[in-house]
Amino acid sequence: MKRGYFVTGTDTGVGKTLIAAAFIHAFALAGSKVAGMKPVAAGAEFVDGRWLNEDVSQLRAAANVDAPLSMINPYVFAPPIAPHIAAREAGVELAIEPVLAACNGLQNLAETLVVEGAGGFLVPLNDRQDMGDLAVALGLPVILVVGMRLGCINHALLTVAAIESRGLSLAGWVASVVDADMPRLEENLATLRQRIDAPCLGTVPHLASADFRRAAEYLQLPAEFA
C-alpha cells in the first residue's frame, strides 16, 4: 500500500525538516520503505559538482530508499531566501508538473513518501500558485508542524483554516518547542488540542542538536498508517 504525507509548518524555522526526517525514520523503524522529498529548497552549497541543501541532506539521511537527488529535490537555489524570489533571480519559474513527476518516481521506489514544503503553507511558488496548491496537486494528507513560541496559537489556527479551505485532510499536528523558555507551554498546548480537530502526533522538546532519531522518540505515527 502506498502512503504519503505533506509536511508543512506555521512558519519558517519551526523545526519542519527535523520533524519530517523524524517521521521518515519512524516509518522506516515500522518496517516501511521510505523516501523523503523537498520539492523546492533555497539555501545551498556547491558540493561535489552539485548544489546541495542541508534540509535535503537530512531527509536523505533519514530515508532507507536510495533515490536520485533530482527526484528528492527537483528545484534548488543557492541564496537562502523566499523560493519564488530565488527562482526569479535565477531565471526559473517554479512549476508543479516537474514536482509531480518526481513524486511519482519516488512513489515507484518507496512504500511511504514524506514531502516537506518550504516555509509556511502559503509561501508562493510563482506569480499564481503557492505551497498550498502544490499540496493539493500532490493529494497527500497534511502534517502540520507548530512552532511553539509566542503567537503560535494564531499561526496554527490560521494555517489549519488554510489547509481545510483547500479541501485537504489534516492527518495531525506536531508541537515543536522552538522556544525552550516559552511561558505557559502546557496551557498553549491545551488550547491547540482543544481547537484543532486533528490528533496531536507528539510534542518534540527543544533539542540541543537537530537529531531526527531523538525527535522520532517523541512522535506517534498517523492512525491511518497502522
Steps between C-alpha positions, in 0.01 A plus 500: 500500500639840401486774759614858506490815710562868433677670790444872538563750777351805667806697389860456395741393774251289694683168471315378193798315352585339833143373539476384137826306537381360833183368335707345220712327764192386695333359188821313418513355853141385447618292205412723207718592203510879536620786285511869581446787259562875508347636178652846535804598707658844529837517669764260370872438471687370198623152600661245268380678189140561605293729718400336826257630761550407866133413550513265202809331646313438825200348323729273297685391814174394666367305199563133429433528125778612268366742240651752257554846644308645204189318623549586867561868428383612152566871565798636696640853522809640672369804691300428820205719406134451405492227233303695240742793531803270474346337193426836338857616556624177341272545199289198592124472547401246761236262366299220656528251211871412550431448870215261423722305261772470766241401760368223275854374450561487874171324565609229257807443719349536846197388699481826694592849384548803724495831312622809682378837381702820515421750774131531585193367322439810285857575393482593127627266231452744216276795408187283515559202726621428852601203717134432570439450129791257492353307793166478318669376183688234696177395670673395821372528858669786684704495820533845656806595704410767754794704624434542871578862578305816572234542231481132411128461568400760242753371246388140551128571470548718191705224336243234588228719346709541184557124476131425547401768246690304234302184578806321636503243779694598812651172621626666818725765646826503692602749765863600443639686801723753329501735800645302791381767743152548359269615780180301559601224260253246638215751492576579134510130418165447671345781295633355175371152587159647572476706182669281236272220382786263424721290727818632656768258379754607760681779678866521408699689766773750427796275415866594540564370147261433211511121532210345312550168679443664836211706367331182371480371858241769575275426200216262432414395147175617341207267570454406134856368486420209731 
